[in-house]
Each structure stands twice: as C-alpha cells, then as structure tokens.
Amino acid sequence: IVSLPAGTGVQSALVRGSHYYTAGDYQAALAWYQQAQDLDPTFPEVHLNLGAAWLRLGQADSAMHYFREEIATHPERAKAYANLGSVLLLEDRPREARLNATDAFQRQPYDILAIRVLLRSAAAETSLAADSLLAVIDSITNASDTNVYAMNEAGQALVTRRLLARAADVYRLAAASEPPPIEMDDAAFDRNFPNSPERWRAERAHSYFQLGFLAGLDNRWEDAVRFNIRAITLDAASLEPHLNLVAALQHVGRPQKADSVLQVTRQRFGDDAISRVLQQRR
C-alpha cells in the first residue's frame, strides 16, 4: 500500500485517476479513485468514476453499485442516472434503463448521453407502446437540437416499429442538421471528437441513405436516386448507397447510367465487397 504524497487532495486524486483512465490503464485509475473515496466519499463524481473504472474492468455489478452510491449522495446530478441506465441496458434490462435515463434526461435534457440512453432503452423495450416511443422521440428531438446521431438512432427505432412515415421525418431532420459551434461543444477535446466535420458529414450521409431506402420501399424511385446521390456526395467511402443508386436508376428506366455507376462501384470497392453486401441482403 502506497500512501498519498503530502498535500494530495481528493481533486488531485481524481485528476490522476482520470489520467490513467484516459490512457486505458483502468486498474491504476481505480486505485486513484479509491484513494479519492478514502479522502472524501461525498465528493461529487467519486463514486461515478469508480463505477466507470469497474465497468471498464468488466465488473458490471460493481459499476452499478457505485453509480447507485453516486445517486444516493448527489441525487440532483444527471450523470450517474445515465451511466446506470447504460449498464442496465447492457444487462438487457431496458425498462429499468429507460426509467434511469428518464431521470437523467429530466435533470439535464441537453446531455447527449442521457438522450441516447433514453432512446436506446425505449427502442429496446419491445412492450413499450408505440405512442410512448413517439413521445420519447419527440422530447429528445426538441432537447437535442436535432443532433444527427440521436436522430439517426431515432429513425432506426421507428423503422424497426414500421412507423416509416415518422422515420422519414426524423431522417430529414438528421440530414439537415448542423454540428454545434466549436466554442460550445463539450466534446471538442475528446480523443475521438464525435462532432468533427468529417464524422458529422458521414452521419448525415447515413441519413440520406436511409431516406433513399425508405423512398424505395414506397416506390418513389426518383427520390431514391436523389437521396442516394446526396449520400454518396457526402461520403463516397460507403458502399451501400452506391448499390441502392444502381437499383433506383434501373427502376426509373436509366439502365446505361445504372451500368456506369455499377462500373465505378466495382472499381472503387471490388467485386468481393459487393458480393458480401448482396449476400447479406438475401
């Protein structure tokens, strides 16, 4: 057992733990978080960080214990509810996950973690009425300022429930979305900056791809052509919209253009990749 250096406080221990956590050394992070707990078990986010470290070490029960401790110590703070909801969702307990995510969302409705856990748990709760799922999606649409990631997940949840018209509405919002201003983006300094222009553009490309897919289901092939072209323009590295564009062009009576796009697709992705995607669709 190594004692803390002279003058080390709880905040310093948490900072050191977070350094190791970010570096992927979760055992070292856990040791510093435990020393922070020894110094002051009521300090905000002590239990939250302990729970996160235990989760990274594969101990879901311990993670949930510490998230509940954080809730008991600081019931007004949103993060622990969202984290507990995440673990419950991993444990295939979607109703409990949704209730905790709802608590997080009510306390911090703009928090993207709370939004996505609430959405995923509501989508996973198959006994949840369609009206209740729609109410969740309406609430997060307003709160998230049409965050493209949240909207795409909402669209997929609606497609799964066969609520296709509503899904198209949500995907249109996602396709038209803009990333938050860099000066207001809390995630701007994350190692995997989720709202970088490149990632946001690729996510919007997925929105257009889904709009093209829905248009094809509805036999609106000209719209399918337009949406898939937009998806490819935003993200030329995605194979699926190329294949859907070929199919849409064939449906609108433009076989020569379809053959041209297919030739470019083969050159770009190779026949093996195309065959794998087509095989998965059967």
Secondary structure, DSSP 8 states (H G I E B T S, - for coil): -----TT--HHHHHHHHHHHHHHT-HHHHHHHHHHHHHH-TTSTTHHHHHHHHHHHTT-HHHHHHHHHHHHHH-TT-SHHHHHHHHHHHHTT-HHHHHHHHHHHHHH-TT-HHHHHHHHHHHHH-TTS-HHHHHHHHHHHHHHTTS-HHHHHHHHHHHHHTT-HHHHHHHHHHHHT-----GGG-GGGGSTT-TTSHHHHHHHHHHHHHHHHHHHHHTT-HHHHHHHHHHHHHH-TT-HHHHHHHHHHHHHTT-HHHHHHHHHHHHHHH-HHHHHHHHHHH-
